[in-house]
Amino acid sequence: MKMIRAIIRPEKIEDVASSLAAAGFPALTKIDVYGRGKQRGITVDSIHYEELPKTMIIIVVEDDEVEKVVSNIQVSSLTGHYGDGKIFVSPVDTAYTIRTGNEEL
């Protein structure tokens, strides 16, 4: 299993969540976060914003579904501008259901 974490623009969260659900991936976690990329924030008029609001999506999928989910997130979150976000993929060794204590892997 793999954990996919995507940091995207907040205004794209509904597009991404809807697209993932339509593709058969309805379960996700979303977190409001703040950060900056390589550009170190943005300047609008005379105001410099060091950190910008973003939304992080976390989803765990089987190894063979990673490319489908990553592609789905890329397409549905794209605006074509700096700050569209990043996607990180990490291995998941074990998962447990809290209610039952069952191991999922």
C-alpha positions in Angstrom: 0.0 0.0 0.0 1.0 3.6 -0.6 0.1 6.9 1.1 -0.4 9.7 -1.3 -0.2 13.2 0.1 -1.2 16.1 -2.2 -0.8 19.7 -1.3 -3.1 21.7 -3.6 -4.8 25.1 -3.9 -7.8 25.3 -1.5 -10.2 26.3 -4.3 -9.5 23.0 -6.1 -10.4 20.7 -3.2 -14.0 20.1 -4.4 -12.8 19.3 -7.9 -10.2 16.9 -6.7 -12.5 15.1 -4.2 -15.3 14.8 -6.7 -13.0 13.5 -9.4 -11.4 10.9 -7.0 -14.9 9.8 -5.8 -16.0 9.4 -9.4 -12.9 7.3 -10.1 -13.7 4.9 -7.2 -11.7 6.5 -4.5 -14.2 8.2 -2.1 -12.2 7.9 1.1 -9.7 10.7 1.8 -8.6 13.0 4.6 -8.2 16.7 4.0 -6.3 19.2 6.2 -6.0 23.0 5.8 -2.3 23.9 5.9 -0.1 26.9 5.2 3.2 26.9 3.5 5.4 28.2 0.7 7.1 26.7 -2.3 10.4 27.5 -4.1 9.1 31.0 -4.9 9.1 31.8 -1.1 5.6 33.2 -1.1 4.1 35.9 -3.3 4.0 39.6 -3.6 0.7 41.4 -4.4 1.1 45.1 -4.8 3.3 46.1 -1.9 2.4 43.2 0.4 4.5 40.1 0.6 2.8 36.9 1.7 5.4 34.5 3.2 3.0 31.5 3.6 -0.1 30.8 1.6 -3.2 28.7 2.5 -3.2 25.2 0.9 -5.2 22.0 1.4 -3.5 18.7 2.0 -5.2 15.5 0.8 -4.2 12.2 2.2 -5.3 8.9 0.6 -4.0 5.4 1.0 -4.3 3.0 -2.0 -3.0 -0.3 -3.2 0.3 -0.2 -5.1 -1.3 -0.8 -8.5 -3.7 2.2 -8.0 -1.1 4.8 -7.4 -0.6 6.0 -10.9 -4.4 6.3 -11.5 -4.8 8.4 -8.3 -1.8 10.6 -8.9 -2.9 11.3 -12.5 -6.4 12.0 -11.3 -5.1 14.6 -8.7 -2.8 16.2 -11.2 -5.5 16.7 -13.8 -8.2 17.9 -11.4 -6.0 20.3 -9.4 -4.2 21.9 -12.4 -4.5 25.6 -12.9 -1.2 26.0 -14.8 0.2 28.6 -12.4 2.9 28.6 -9.8 1.6 27.1 -6.5 -0.5 24.4 -8.0 1.1 22.1 -5.5 3.0 18.8 -4.9 2.2 15.2 -4.6 4.2 12.8 -2.4 4.0 9.0 -2.4 5.2 7.0 0.5 5.1 3.3 1.5 2.6 2.2 4.2 3.8 -0.8 6.1 0.8 -1.5 8.2 -2.6 0.0 8.9 -5.0 -0.8 11.8 -8.8 -0.2 12.2 -9.2 1.6 15.5 -12.7 0.2 16.2 -11.8 -3.4 15.7 -8.0 -3.4 16.1 -7.7 -5.4 13.0 -4.6 -5.1 10.9 -5.5 -4.1 7.3 -2.4 -5.4 5.5 
